[in-house]
């Protein structure tokens, strides 16, 4: 069978990806043939780089890549690539920033309740 007649095969599937908020996420897979038309999906909805300047698609040789720049928490989702009858999926998880409180929250709560406390004490 000639190479042109062989069906496209999935060589390397998408892998789970974690990215920090405002970071860059790269989802890549490898097919057996270069220059194939592929379609990317987020939670089953077709994606296009025209939808957002943060999205880009790169196809080099047999590697097919979807890139999300400046990741937001809304980018956490299941991403899929489809080519003919081949589909591969993986989850992108965007980790939000952690906040550290350096003062005691009790004083904030008491300050917020101060008017009610004064009323209660004066009754």
C-alpha positions in Angstrom: 0.0 0.0 0.0 1.4 3.4 -1.0 1.9 6.0 1.8 -0.7 8.3 0.2 -3.3 5.5 0.5 -2.6 4.8 4.2 -5.0 6.3 6.6 -3.9 8.9 9.1 -2.9 7.4 12.5 -2.6 9.0 15.9 1.1 8.6 16.9 1.0 10.7 20.1 -2.2 11.8 21.8 -2.9 15.0 23.7 -1.7 15.1 27.3 -3.1 16.8 30.3 -1.7 20.3 30.7 -1.6 22.7 33.7 -0.8 26.3 33.3 -0.7 29.3 35.7 -3.3 32.1 35.3 -1.9 34.6 32.8 0.6 31.9 31.6 0.8 30.0 28.3 -0.7 26.6 27.7 0.4 24.3 24.8 -1.6 21.3 23.7 0.2 19.1 21.2 -0.4 15.8 19.4 1.3 13.9 16.6 -0.2 12.3 13.6 1.4 9.9 11.1 1.1 12.4 8.2 2.0 16.1 7.9 -0.2 18.9 6.5 -3.6 17.4 7.5 -6.6 19.5 8.2 -7.4 19.3 11.9 -10.2 20.9 13.9 -9.8 21.9 17.6 -12.6 21.9 20.2 -13.1 23.2 23.7 -15.8 21.2 25.6 -17.1 20.0 22.3 -17.4 23.5 20.7 -15.2 24.1 17.7 -12.5 26.7 18.2 -10.8 29.1 15.8 -7.9 31.5 16.3 -10.2 34.2 14.8 -12.3 33.9 18.0 -9.6 35.2 20.2 -6.1 36.8 19.8 -5.0 34.5 22.6 -5.5 31.4 20.5 -3.0 30.1 17.9 -2.6 26.9 15.9 0.8 25.6 14.7 1.2 22.6 12.4 4.8 21.6 11.9 5.6 18.3 10.1 3.4 15.8 11.9 2.9 17.8 15.1 -0.3 19.7 15.6 -0.4 22.3 18.4 -3.1 24.5 19.9 -1.7 27.4 22.1 -3.6 29.5 24.6 -1.8 32.7 25.7 -2.6 34.7 28.8 -4.6 31.8 30.3 -7.7 32.6 32.4 -9.6 30.4 34.7 -12.3 30.2 32.0 -9.8 28.3 29.8 -10.0 25.3 32.1 -11.7 22.7 29.9 -11.5 19.5 27.9 -9.7 20.2 24.6 -9.9 17.9 21.6 -8.3 17.7 18.2 -10.1 15.9 15.3 -8.7 14.8 12.0 -10.9 12.7 9.8 -12.1 9.8 12.1 -9.3 10.4 14.7 -9.9 12.3 17.9 -7.8 12.9 20.9 -8.7 14.8 24.1 -7.0 16.2 27.2 -7.9 18.6 30.0 -6.3 22.0 30.4 -6.3 23.1 34.0 -5.5 26.8 34.8 -4.3 27.3 38.3 -5.5 30.6 39.8 -3.4 32.8 42.0 -3.4 32.1 45.7 -4.0 34.9 48.0 -2.3 35.1 51.3 -3.8 37.2 54.1 -1.2 38.9 56.3 -3.6 40.3 58.9 -6.1 38.8 61.1 -9.5 38.6 59.4 -11.3 38.8 62.8 -10.6 42.5 63.0 -12.1 43.0 59.6 -15.2 41.1 60.5 -15.6 43.0 63.8 -15.1 46.3 62.0 -17.8 45.4 59.5 -20.2 44.5 62.4 -19.3 47.5 64.6 -22.6 49.4 63.8 -24.7 46.4 64.7 -22.7 45.7 67.8 -23.1 49.4 69.0 -26.9 49.2 68.4 -27.1 45.8 70.3 -25.0 47.2 73.2 -27.1 50.4 73.5 -30.5 48.5 73.7 
